[in-house]
Amino acid sequence: MRLPSGFGGISKLPGNRRNPWRVRITTGWIFDEKTQKAKQQYKTVGYYPTRQAALQALAEYNRNPYDLDASKATFADVYNSWSDAKFEKVSDVNGYKASYKVCSALYNMKFVDIKLAHLQSVMDNCGKNAPTKKKLKTLFNQMFDYAVKNEIISKERHLAEYVDIGDKGEKSTKHTRFSSSEVDALWKWSENNEYVQVILMLIYSGVRPGELFDIKSSNVDLEEGFFTIPKGKNANAARKVPIHDRTFPFFKYWKDKGNEYLITNLSGKKFSLAKNHNGYVTPYFSPILSEIGILTYKNEKGEIQEHLPDDTRHTFTTMWKEKKLDEAMRRKIQGHSGKGIGEIVYTHFDLQVLKEELNKL
């Protein structure tokens, strides 16, 4: 079948090729002095395994023409375009930014030229532990997804899934739960220190520290007994979180302060958590734990480490599992993706049911 004039062309290239069908569109004409004739100028849309796939690609291009110069985009260009859209939807972007920093060897490479060996080299030489490498691979996957969707590369060039993290079996010692005795110590100090209350609010809600510090007082519904996280790291992170009965007085105390954000510093301002929660850790979290006498602990390797704010979330998870409570409810409260299609599609927990399970901690 002859294609309409100006629609573009399809041709099969010689040889044994994986994608032999080439799709081109005419971008203009130039006068050839040698032949004294007008000569067509082309740009290639892409290469496809079958003529039918090529026809479909050409039809889609004509319905919605896109910039064929996207193939010139560098790794940095793709990251900037991807992050502009991504960071509007999530509250915690520090992990993505930290992962991008170790990719400096890729910044100026054309995205279409990046091979698996380049990605693997960054992974192997980043000097990070297994959880951080996992975040780096997540960045690769999301950037390559973006590049495929925006037709910077073909689906066949989605190489991120083949990057090997390596030391998956090594158990991370980055986060360690607060022991039962440490939690008891926090409760004893909570009557006289509002920032000890914050640590317990984190432990008994299971939320990420950045999520709690990002919520506004208006996001807390004391009458119904929950608070709302409007957005987060993934599609499940935007959620309603029930308030544990034991920490309810703490939420009321902070909300009654009348500040825009629920949890604030001594000046009544929002905490700055730009880098490793330093705006909270150095002046508040660490000194408080040090005064109580529970700041440091020995990890499984016998090394002395200090508790971090994210240890509160790990404590919640461990306490929940020790009580043998419902795992699907825990993932719902903590904003994790469901495990299995049944849980994702069919499970809609009532807040009161979640609250009842939470109060068993």
N, C-alpha and C positions, 0 to 999 in steps of 0.2 A: 504494500500500500504506500502510495506516494505521500510524503508529509507536506503540510501546507507551507507555502512560501514564507520565509522568515522565521519558521518554527524551530529550525535547527536540524542537525543531521546525525545519523547513526551509521557507524561502519564497523566491520569486524576486522580486527588486526590479525596479521599472519602469525603462525607459530603456535606452540602449545602454551597458552597463557591461562592463568586462573580467571582473569576478568578480561576477555578479548573484545568485548563490545564497548566501543568508545562513543561518547556523546559529546558533540561540539555545538556551539552556537556562533553565529556570525556577529562580529562586533563592529564591522565596518569594511570599507573598500579602499585600496590604494592603487595608484596608477603605476603599472610596471613599465619602465622605460624600455626594457629589453624587448618585451613582447608587444608593447604599445596597446596593452589591454588592461582593463580594471581587474584587480586581483582581490579575492575575498580574504579578510582577516578573521581568524577563529580564536576562540577560547574553549578549552576543554572543561566540560561540566564534571565528568568522571568516567570510570571504567566499571563494567558490570559483567556478571557471569553469563547472562542470557539476553537475547534481543528484547524479550518481554520486559525484563528488569530495566534495560536501557530506555525503552519507550516510556515506561512509567516515570523514570527519573527525568526525562526530557519534558514530559507533560507537567510534572510537578514544578520543574523550573519555570516553565512558561506561565503557570498559574501564579507562582510567587517567586519571581527572580531574586536571587541573592548575590552577594558580592563574591565573585570568583577570585578576587585577590585575597580572600581570607587565608589562602594557602601560604601567604607571606607572614602570617601572624607568628610571633615568637612565643615561647613558653611564658614569658612575662606578660605578653599581650593577653594570652588566654586566661592567665591567672587574674589579671586585673578586670577583665570583662566578666569572668565567672564570679569573682568575689563581690563585685558591685551588686550583682543580683542576689547572691547567697547571703551576704552579711546583713541584708535587710530583713531576712526571715529568721535569723538565729541570734541569740543573745550572747553566746560564748564563742568568740571568734579567735581567741588566743591560741588554741591548738592548731588551727589552720595556719595562722601567721607564723607560728614557730616552725611548723613543718616546711613552709615555703622558704624560710631562711636557709635551710640546709640544701636547697636546690639551686644555689647560685651558679653551678656549672651548667645549668640548663637555661638560665634566664634568656640568653641571646640566641638560642637555637631556634630555628623554625620548627614549629610544632610538628609539621608533617615529616620532618627529618629525624625526629626522636625515635630511637630504637629501644628495644627491651634492654640491651646492654647498658644504655645510658641511664635508664631508670634504676636498673639493678646496682650500678656503680654508686649512685647517690644513696641507695638503701644500705649497701654494704659499708660505705665509708662515713655514714652520718654519726657514728659513735653513740647512738642512742640505745635505750633498753627496748624490750619487746613491746610494751604498751605504746611507747612513743613511735616505734616503727609502724605499729598498726595504724596510728593516726596519719603517718606519712603515706601509707598505702591508700588510706581513705581519701586523702587529698588527691593522689594520682587518679584514683577511680572516678572521683567527681569531676575533675578537670577533663578527663578523657570522655566521660559521658557528655559533658558540655560541648566538647569539640565535635563529637559525632552528631549531636542534635543540631549544631550550627553548621554542619557540613564542612568543617575545617579538615576533618579526616573521615575516611570511610569506616564502617563498622569493623572491617577486617583489620584496621590499624589500632583497634582498642587493645593496647598491650598491657595496661595497668594490672589486669587480673592475673597476669603471669609473673608479676614481681614476687620474689620469695622474701618473706620477712626474716626467715632464718631461725633465730633462737626462740621459737614459739614455746618450747617446753620449759624454758627458764621462768621460774615463778617470780613475779615482780615483788619487790620489797618497797615500792614507792609509797603505798598506802597500807597502814596497819590500823586495825580497829582499836578503839578505846576499850580497855579491859573493863570487866564488871566493877572492879574496885575503883577504877578511874572515873567511871560514870557515877558511882556512888559519891565520890569526892566532889564531882561537879554539882550534884544535887545539894550537897551540904553548903556549898559556896553560893548557890543561886539566890538565896534569900537576900544577900547583901551586895550582889554584883550583877548589874543588868547585862553585861557582856558575857557572863557565864550563862545567863539565860539564853542568849543567842546561840551558844554552842549546843545547848540542850534542844533548842528549837530545831537546829539542823539535824541532830542525831535522831530525834523522834518524828521527823517529817521525811527524812531520806532524800531531800532535794539537794541539788548542787548548790554550793555556797553562793555562786554568782546569781542563781535563780532567786534565792531568798533576798539578796541585797538589791536585786533589780525590781522587786515588786513594790508597788505603791500602797499606801495605807488604804486607798479606795479599793484595792484588790482583795482586801480581807473582809470576809463576811462573818462577823462574830455571831450573829443570830443563827445562821445555818451551820456554823462551825467548820468553815473551809476557807482557803485562800486560792486565788487564781494566778497561774503563771501564763501570761498571754502568748509567749513564744519561747523557743529554746533551740537546742542543738539538732533536733529532728522533728519529724511530723507528729510524734507522740508527746513531745515535750510540752506543748501548749495543753494545759490541763487544769482541773480543779483538784486540790490536795486537801484531804481532811486534816483537821487539827486534833492532835492527841489530847485527851482530857487533861493529862498532867501538865502539858505546856500551854493550855488555853489561857491561864492567867498571864503568861508572858506575852502572848500575842495581844491580849487586851491592854496590858501595860504599855507596850510600844505603840499600839494604834491610838491610845488615848493621848499620846504626846502631841498628836495633831500635825506631824511633819508630813511632807509630800511622800517621802519614801518611808516604808515601815521601819527598817533598820538604818540608823544613821550614826555618824561619828559624834564626838562630844560637842561639835559645833552645830549639830542638827542637819548636817549635809550628807548627801549620798556618798558611800564609800567608793574610792577609786581603786579598781581592781585590774588596772591595765596590764600589770605584769606579775604573774604568780601570786595574786592577791596581796601584794606587798602593802597596799594602803590599809589593809586590815591586819595582816599577820604581824608585822613589826611593832606597831604601836599598841595593839590590843591582844590578839590571839596568843602569841608566844609569851609575852610578859605575864598574862593571866595564868597560863598553864604552868609557867615557871614558879610563880608564887604559890600555886596549889601544890606543886611538887610532882607534876605528871607530864612535863613537857617532853622528856626524853624517854627512850625505851631501847631495848636491844632487839634487832631484827633476827630473822632465822639464821643469818650468817654470823651472828654475834657482834654485829656492828652497831654502834650507838647512833640513833637517828632521832629526829624531832618530829612530833606530830604535826600534821598539816591540816588545813581546813577540810580538805576532801576526805580525811580519815573519818569524818562524821558520817558521810554517806556510806562508807564501807562498814562502819559500825552498825548502821541501820540494817544493811543487808545481812550481816552476820547474825545480829540479834533475831531477825525475822526467821532465818533458816534454823537457828537453834531452837526456836519455839515451834518449828515445823508448821508455820502458817502458810496460807495459800500463795503459791509462787506467782500465779497469774495476777493476783491482786497486788502483790509487791511491785511487779513490773508496771502495772497501771499507775500506782502511786508515784513511782520513781521516774516515769516517763520513758520507759524502755519500749522497744518494738516487741510486739507479741511473738511468741514462738509457735508457729503453726497457723494455718489459714483459719482453723476453727476459732482460735482465740481472737485473731485480728478482726474477723468479720462478725462473729456471733456474740461475743462477750461484751456486754454493756453494764458494768457494775453500777449499782446505785451508790451514791455517796455515803448513805447511811450504812450500807453493807461494808463498804471499805473502811468506814470509821470504826465499826464494831470489830473488824479484824485488826485494825491498827492499835486499838486500845488493849489488845492482848499482849502487846510488848511490855 
